[in-house]
Amino acid sequence: MDILSRLGRLFAVPTTHVRKHRCVDCGATSTPDEGCPDCGGELEEAVETVPCSYWGEYH
């Protein structure tokens, strides 16, 4: 690895993955037990990458 890629990893914002259930038709999110609250359509599982708000005790 070169020095620029190492520095990029060091200063990158940590991320986490969040699972949501999103409607195929309108894009609204809901719990998997219910249907879509807006249009009553089917839900599919979607995984989103979101930045962490807390970096931990060593950052």
Beta strands, then each sheet from edge to edge (+ up, - down):
strand 1: 15-23
strand 2: 29-30
strand 3: 43-51
sheet 1: 2+ 1- 3+
end
